[in-house]
Amino acid sequence: MAQTKRFDVVVVGAGPAGANVAGQFAQRGRSVAMVDRRALSAAGAQWHNGVLPWQFAEAGVAPPVPDE
């Protein structure tokens, strides 16, 4: 039997923009569902914009491996 859930907002895509807008709606009290075509472990941005290696280390984030 299928379950039905209701959300105020459905965001398609868990990249930087999708994650940001989902967070913005959630912070404002909306119920949010975020959908991405990839598995949760692989969802989100797969690249970085000129982030230097030391900045990943400072943030405690593993740097991407090629091909990002």
Helices and strands as residue ranges (DSSP letters): E 9-12, H 16-27, E 32-35, G 40-42, H 53-59
